[in-house]
Amino acid sequence: MKHLLIIILTLFFTACKTTQLAIIKQNGKFGCIDKKGNLVIKPEWDWMLQGDKNKQILVEKDSLFGFVDNHGNVLIEPKYKSAMVFYDGFASVSNGNKFGFINIKGDTVIPFVFDDVFLGFSNGLSDVRVNDSCGYIDKSGKVVIPLIYKTSYPFLSDVASVETFDGQTLLIDKKGNTFAYNKDRYKYKRLWALNSYPGSFTTQTGQGRINKAGDTIVPPIYDVTGNLSDHMYIVELKGKWGAYNDKGKLIVEPKFDEIWHYNEGYANFKLNGKWGYVDKKGRIVIEPTFDYASQFENGLAYVEFNGKSGFVDKKGKFAIKPEFEINKDSEFQ
């Protein structure tokens, strides 16, 4: 569960544009390849997670966590019981009893005095927990917002969300001022655990979507509507999936068994047990022939074929042959 949380947070916060690598699995161990399929980091780790621009890659060995660089050189020996990737130059790590923070040199810069850290530093502050109370510290380790909350979420913008012990959800600024959450006012703010479905609304006829101007883009007739991604909304009706563009035009009639959000112009879909890709004009551009297919990232997409995994280009041709073990989190970052 901890690994899944780290993956979600990393995908949300990092945009890796240099030294693009993908994590692969061979003989039960993890390593990295480049976009030509060359092995860059030997598969010798029990688990891996890419960080910001692959400068520091989180690795696990024998239930201990450390960091390697994008060539596989060990930067920080695996010695921590738990760790998160680096955010704002610091990583939260655990010695098994308490959490503290290290810098990219591996120096302990904030001592091990916290019982938990939800994410780490974001916009200059980090959430921390002592006993059952949460608050925020700055990069010197000083408590700048008192630990008086049941839950404190990361500062994704100039405000964050907190939960009080009496069950209230409030917004808080970096000075510690709290105020009520007004959905209409803050609906497009980046807020952890809030604003998860911007523009979503529901009527007696179903769910729909409006844009920032308040225009209805997706009519409220669907069972499920997805968030805007790559100028497209995915929708589900009676178990079948389709898609609208951000102008309000139905591009893909609900006909697929599954569909993921559009990215880099394509959406991966499932039909009759196989996966393929559809473009933003509704054309099937890669026929559903794969056992599984993920989104395109940096021009390549992870796919599974005959029990192995590889990567295809936007023509549907294997850029990297399916010769690795299944690892659905793999993508080029």
For each residue, the residues with C-beta under 8 A, 3 or more apart:
1: 4 5
2: 5 6 82
3: 6 7 47 49
4: 1 7 8
5: 1 2 8 9
6: 2 3 9 10 49 58 84 85
7: 3 4 10 11 49 329
8: 4 5 11 12
9: 5 6 12 13 84 119
10: 6 7 13 14 49 50 51 85
11: 7 8 14
12: 8 9
13: 9 10 87 122
14: 10 11 50 51 52 53 85 333
15:
16: 19 20 50 52 53 54 333
17: 20 53
18: 53 54
19: 16 53 54 70
20: 16 17 34 35 54 298 332 333
21: 32 33 34 40 41 50 54 70 332 333
22: 32 33 35 300 302 311 330 331 332 333
23: 30 31 32 48 49 50 327 329 330
24: 30 31 32 33 43 309 324 325 327 330
25: 28 29 30 43 309 324 325 326 327 330
26: 29 31 43 324 325
27: 43 325
28: 25 325
29: 25 26 43 44 45 46
30: 23 24 25 43 45 46 47 48 59 327
31: 23 24 26 39 40 41 42 43 44 45 48 72
32: 21 22 23 24 39 40 41 48 57 70 72
33: 21 22 24 37 38 39 40 320
34: 20 21 37 38 40
35: 20 22 298 299 300 319 320 332
36: 320
37: 33 34 319 320 321
38: 33 34
39: 31 32 33 42 43
40: 21 31 32 33 34 70 71 72
41: 21 31 32 48 57 68 70 71 72
42: 31 39 72
43: 24 25 26 27 29 30 31 39
44: 29 31 61
45: 29 30 31 48 59 60 61
46: 29 30 59 60 61 62 63
47: 3 30 59 60
48: 23 30 31 32 41 45 57 58 59 60
49: 3 6 7 10 23 57 58 85
50: 10 14 16 21 23 54 57 58 85 333
51: 10 14 54 55 56 57 58 67 85 86
52: 14 16 55 56 85 86 87
53: 14 16 17 18 19
54: 16 18 19 20 21 50 51 57 69 70 333
55: 51 52 69 70 86 104
56: 51 52 67 68 69 75 76 85 86 91 104
57: 32 41 48 49 50 51 54 67 68 69 70
58: 6 48 49 50 51 65 66 67 83 84 85
59: 30 45 46 47 48 65 66 67 68 78
60: 45 46 47 48 63 64 65 78
61: 44 45 46 64 66 78
62: 46 78
63: 46 60 81
64: 60 61 78 79 80 81
65: 58 59 60 78 79 80 81 82 83 93
66: 58 59 61 74 75 76 77 78 79 80 83
67: 51 56 57 58 59 74 75 76 83 86 91 106
68: 41 56 57 59 72 73 74 75
69: 54 55 56 57 72 73 75
70: 19 21 32 40 41 54 55 57
71: 40 41
72: 31 32 40 41 42 68 69
73: 68 69
74: 66 67 68 77
75: 56 66 67 68 69 104 106
76: 56 66 67 79 102 106
77: 66 74 106
78: 59 60 61 62 64 65 66
79: 64 65 66 76
80: 64 65 66 83 93 94 95
81: 63 64 65 94 95 96
82: 2 65 93 94 99
83: 58 65 66 67 80 91 92 93 94
84: 6 9 58 87 91 92 93 117 119 120
85: 6 10 14 49 50 51 52 56 58 91
86: 51 52 55 56 67 89 90 91 104 120
87: 13 52 84 90 91 119 120 121 122
88: 120 121 122 123 124 139
89: 86 103 104 121
90: 86 87 101 102 103 109 110 120 121 126 139
91: 56 67 83 84 85 86 87 101 102 120
92: 83 84 99 100 101 117 119 120 126
93: 65 80 82 83 84 99 100 101 102
94: 80 81 82 83 97 98 99 100 112
95: 80 81 98 100 112
96: 81
97: 94 112
98: 94 95 112 113 114 115
99: 82 92 93 94 112 114 115 116 117 128
100: 92 93 94 95 108 110 111 112 113 114
101: 90 91 92 93 108 109 110 120 121 126 141
102: 76 90 91 93 105 106 107 108 109
103: 89 90 106 107 109
104: 55 56 75 86 89
105: 102
106: 67 75 76 77 102 103
107: 102 103
108: 100 101 102 111 112
109: 90 101 102 103 139 141
110: 90 100 101 113 137 139 140 141
111: 100 108 141
112: 94 95 97 98 99 100 108
113: 98 100 110 130
114: 98 99 100 117 128 129 130
115: 98 99 129 130 131
116: 99 128 129
117: 84 92 99 114 120 126 127 128 129
118: 127 129 134 151 152 153 154
119: 9 84 87 92 122 126 127 154
120: 84 86 87 88 90 91 92 101 117 126 127 154
121: 87 88 89 90 101 124 125 126 139
122: 13 87 88 119 125 126 154 155 156
123: 88 155 156 157 158 174
124: 88 121 138 139 155 174
125: 121 122 136 137 138 144 145 155 174
126: 90 92 101 117 119 120 121 122 136 137 154
127: 117 118 119 120 134 135 136 152 153 154 160
128: 99 114 116 117 134 135 136 137 143 147 152
129: 114 115 116 117 118 132 133 134 147 152
130: 113 114 115 133 147
131: 115
132: 129 150
133: 129 130 147 148 149 150
134: 118 127 128 129 147 149 150 151 152 162
135: 127 128 143 145 146 147 148 149 152
136: 125 126 127 128 143 144 145 152 155 160
137: 110 125 126 128 140 141 142 143 144
138: 124 125 141 142 144
139: 88 90 109 110 121 124
140: 110 137
141: 101 109 110 111 137 138
142: 137 138
143: 128 135 136 137 146 147
144: 125 136 137 138 174 176
145: 125 135 136 152 172 174 176
146: 135 143 176
147: 128 129 130 133 134 135 143
148: 133 135
149: 133 134 135 152 162 163 164 165
150: 132 133 134 163 164 165
151: 118 134 162 163
152: 118 127 128 129 134 135 136 145 149 160 162 163 172
153: 118 127 160 161 162 191 192 193
154: 118 119 120 122 126 127 160 192
155: 122 123 124 125 136 158 159 160 174
156: 122 123 160 190 191 192
157: 123 160 189 190 191
158: 123 155 173 174
159: 155 171 172 173 186 189 191
160: 127 136 152 153 154 155 156 157 171 172 191 192
161: 153 169 170 171 172 181 191 192 193 194
162: 134 149 151 152 153 169 170 171 172 178
163: 149 150 151 152 167 168 169 170
164: 149 150 167 168 169 170
165: 149 150
166:
167: 163 164
168: 163 164
169: 161 162 163 164 181 193 194
170: 161 162 163 164 178 179 180 181
171: 159 160 161 162 178 179 180 181 186 191
172: 145 152 159 160 161 162 176 177 178 179
173: 158 159 176 177
174: 123 124 125 144 145 155 158
175:
176: 144 145 146 172 173
177: 172 173
178: 162 170 171 172
179: 170 171 172
180: 170 171
181: 161 169 170 171 186 194
182: 185 186
183: 186 187 195
184: 187
185: 182
186: 159 171 181 182 183 189 191 194 195
187: 183 184 195 198 199
188: 195 198 212
189: 157 159 186 195
190: 156 157 195
191: 153 156 157 159 160 161 171 186 194 195
192: 153 154 156 160 161
193: 153 161 169 196
194: 161 169 181 186 191
195: 183 186 187 188 189 190 191 198
196: 193
197: 200 227
198: 187 188 195 227 228
199: 187 209 210 211 212 217 228
200: 197 207 208 209 225
201: 207 208 209 210 220
202: 206 207 208 220
203: 206 208 220
204:
205: 220 221
206: 202 203 220 221 222 223
207: 200 201 202 220 222 223 224 225
208: 200 201 202 203 216 217 218 219 220 221 222 225
209: 199 200 201 216 217 218 225 228 233 244
210: 199 201 214 215 216 217
211: 199 214 215 217 228 246
212: 188 199
213:
214: 210 211
215: 210 211 248
216: 208 209 210 219 220 248
217: 199 208 209 210 211 233 244 246 247 248
218: 208 209 222 225 233 235 244 248
219: 208 216 222
220: 201 202 203 205 206 207 208 216
221: 205 206 208 237
222: 206 207 208 218 219 225 235 236 237
223: 206 207 236 237 238
224: 207 235 236
225: 200 207 208 209 218 222 233 234 235 236
226: 229 233 234 235 261
227: 197 198 233 261
228: 198 199 209 211 231 232 233 246
229: 226 232 233 234 261 262 263
230: 261 262 263 264 265 280
231: 228 245 246 262 280
232: 228 229 243 244 245 246 251 261 262 267 280
233: 209 217 218 225 226 227 228 229 243 244 245 246
234: 225 226 229 241 242 243 259 260 261 262 267
235: 218 222 224 225 226 241 242 243 244 254
236: 222 223 224 225 239 240 241 254
237: 221 222 223 240 242 254
238: 223 254
239: 236 257
240: 236 237 254 255 256 257
241: 234 235 236 252 254 255 256 257 258 259 269
242: 234 235 237 250 251 252 253 254 255 256 259
243: 232 233 234 235 250 251 252 259 262 267 278 282
244: 209 217 218 232 233 235 248 249 250 251
245: 231 232 233 248 249 251 280
246: 211 217 228 231 232 233
247: 217
248: 215 216 217 218 244 245
249: 244 245
250: 242 243 244 253
251: 232 242 243 244 245 280 281 282
252: 241 242 243 255 256 259 267 278 282
253: 242 250 282
254: 235 236 237 238 240 241 242
255: 240 241 242 252 271
256: 240 241 242 252 259 269 270 271 278
257: 239 240 241 269 270 271 272
258: 241 269 270
259: 234 241 242 243 252 256 267 268 269 270 278
260: 234 267 268 269 294 295
261: 226 227 229 230 232 234 267 295
262: 229 230 231 232 234 243 265 266 267 280
263: 229 230 266 267 295 296 297
264: 230 295 296 297 299 314
265: 230 262 279 280 296 314
266: 262 263 277 278 279 280 285 286 295 296 301 314
267: 232 234 243 252 259 260 261 262 263 277 278 295
268: 259 260 275 276 277 293 294 295 301
269: 241 256 257 258 259 260 275 276 277 278 288
270: 256 257 258 259 273 274 275 288
271: 255 256 257 274 276 288
272: 257 288
273: 270
274: 270 271 288 289 290 291
275: 268 269 270 288 289 290 291 292 293 303
276: 268 269 271 284 286 287 288 289 290 293
277: 266 267 268 269 284 285 286 293 296 301 316
278: 243 252 256 259 266 267 269 282 283 284 285
279: 265 266 282 283 285
280: 230 231 232 245 251 262 265 266
281: 251
282: 243 251 252 253 278 279
283: 278 279
284: 276 277 278 287 288
285: 266 277 278 279 314 316
286: 266 276 277 289 312 314 315 316
287: 276 284 316
288: 269 270 271 272 274 275 276 284
289: 274 275 276 286 305
290: 274 275 276 293 303 304 305 312
291: 274 275 303 304 305 306 307
292: 275 303 304 328
293: 268 275 276 277 290 301 302 303 304 312
294: 260 268 301 302 303 328 330 331
295: 260 261 263 264 266 267 268 301 331
296: 263 264 265 266 277 299 300 301 314
297: 263 264 300 301 331 332 333
298: 20 35 331 332 333
299: 35 264 296 313 314 332
300: 22 35 296 297 311 312 313 319 320 332
301: 266 268 277 293 294 295 296 297 311 312 331
302: 22 293 294 309 310 311 328 330 331
303: 275 290 291 292 293 294 309 310 311 312 322
304: 290 291 292 293 307 308 309 322 326 328
305: 289 290 291 308 309 310 322
306: 291 322
307: 291 304 326
308: 304 305 322 323 324 325 326
309: 24 25 302 303 304 305 322 324 325 326 327 330
310: 302 303 305 318 319 320 321 322 323 324
311: 22 300 301 302 303 318 319 320 332
312: 286 290 293 300 301 303 315 316 317 318 319
313: 299 300 316 317 319
314: 264 265 266 285 286 296 299
315: 286 312
316: 277 285 286 287 312 313
317: 312 313
318: 310 311 312 321 322
319: 35 37 300 310 311 312 313
320: 33 35 36 37 300 310 311
321: 37 310 318
322: 303 304 305 306 308 309 310 318
323: 308 310
324: 24 25 26 308 309 310 327 330
325: 24 25 26 27 28 308 309
326: 25 304 307 308 309
327: 23 24 25 30 309 324 330
328: 292 294 302 304
329: 7 23
330: 22 23 24 25 294 302 309 324 327
331: 22 294 295 297 298 301 302
332: 20 21 22 35 297 298 299 300 311
333: 14 16 20 21 22 50 54 297 298
